[in-house]
Amino acid sequence: MPAFVGLWCVAALLVVANAVVYVAGWEVQGSQPSLRGLLTYSVVLGAAAIGMWRAKYWAVLGFEMLLAITIILTAAVLLRASNWQAVVFCVAVLGVCTPLFWFLIRAMARLQMPTRTR
């Protein structure tokens, strides 16, 4: 079973979690995240969730792109981490996103395989 089958649930949960965080009024570094950025990210993530549910190559590729951006930005933040909580958070994010990125590469190859005819 390809790895992207269960990831649509993760993507959908992230969309819901982003909405809950915004509605609850949580602040990031003293200010609330912008609604435009949150909506853009949620639309892209929601489209990826629907596409992965339907096993579409473009959706898995889009989710891979989001994972790659997350890995790069988290690694950059890790370089500037000023306390141990930030280091633990960055390592945890990298520990989750990096294996997902790696295993989705094989799933993307399976999506491109032609179907067998007998």
Number of C-alpha atoms within 10 A of each C-alpha: 7 15 16 25 16 13 19 25 15 14 21 17 15 17 20 13 13 15 16 12 13 15 9 9 12 13 11 8 7 7 9 12 15 9 11 9 10 14 14 11 16 20 13 16 23 20 19 27 28 16 19 25 17 12 19 16 17 14 24 26 16 18 25 20 13 17 18 15 12 16 20 12 13 19 16 12 14 17 10 10 15 10 8 9 10 14 17 13 14 20 15 12 15 20 12 12 18 14 10 17 17 11 13 19 15 13 18 21 11 14 14 10 8 7 8 5 4 3
